[in-house]
Amino acid sequence: MNDQARIRVRYSSVDGHNKTRKFDSIDAAREFAQYWVGRHPEMGRTYAISGDGIGKIEVTGTTLATLFPEAV
């Protein structure tokens, strides 16, 4: 997978903490995203928010539905 096709996942929180990681696999991207906001976040159109409202995930290179496939 070349650098342009990589999955980019950005985590940000209300206290200003930010992390951006690039992944070559869906599984690794999913693990990172679910670590920060849980397996069943609140889903917006372009972001996922943790249940407590503190963390937010944004993604390019795949969809949020791919990172959070389990229905609540």
C-alpha distance (Angstrom), angle and dihedral (degrees) to the residues before:
residue distance angle dihedral
M1 . . .
N2 3.80 . .
D3 3.80 123.6 .
Q4 3.82 93.6 -99.5
A5 3.81 92.6 54.2
R6 3.80 95.5 49.8
I7 3.77 122.1 116.9
R8 3.79 112.0 -110.7
V9 3.81 117.9 -159.7
R10 3.80 120.7 -173.3
Y11 3.80 122.4 -165.0
S12 3.80 121.1 -167.2
S13 3.78 132.4 170.4
V14 3.78 136.9 -159.6
D15 3.81 91.2 -106.7
G16 3.82 91.0 60.3
H17 3.82 99.2 -100.5
N18 3.82 111.6 146.6
K19 3.79 133.6 -177.3
T20 3.78 127.9 174.6
R21 3.79 121.4 -172.4
K22 3.81 133.5 177.3
F23 3.79 120.9 -143.4
D24 3.79 136.3 -169.4
S25 3.80 94.0 -156.6
I26 3.78 136.0 51.2
D27 3.81 90.7 -135.3
A28 3.80 93.7 57.9
A29 3.82 92.2 44.8
R30 3.81 90.8 48.2
E31 3.81 92.1 50.0
F32 3.82 91.8 51.4
A33 3.82 93.9 46.4
Q34 3.80 94.6 46.0
Y35 3.81 91.7 46.7
W36 3.81 90.3 59.9
V37 3.81 103.3 39.0
G38 3.81 104.6 15.8
R39 3.78 133.3 -112.4
H40 3.82 95.1 -73.7
P41 3.82 109.7 38.7
E42 3.78 126.1 166.5
M43 3.79 105.6 -92.3
G44 3.77 123.8 -136.9
R45 3.77 125.3 -179.6
T46 3.82 95.1 -92.0
Y47 3.80 103.4 10.2
A48 3.80 145.2 39.5
I49 3.82 121.2 -134.2
S50 3.79 126.5 -156.9
G51 3.80 116.2 -113.7
D52 3.81 91.4 -107.4
G53 3.82 91.3 51.8
I54 3.79 94.4 -121.5
G55 3.82 103.5 106.6
K56 3.79 132.8 49.3
I57 3.81 131.0 -167.1
E58 3.81 124.8 -158.1
V59 3.80 123.1 -179.7
T60 3.80 141.7 -166.8
G61 3.78 125.7 -173.5
T62 3.81 94.1 40.2
T63 3.80 138.4 24.2
L64 3.77 132.6 -88.8
A65 3.81 88.2 -121.5
T66 3.80 88.3 61.0
L67 3.80 92.1 52.4
F68 3.81 93.7 44.5
P69 3.82 105.1 31.7
E70 3.81 100.1 154.1
A71 3.78 117.1 95.2
V72 3.79 116.5 -132.8
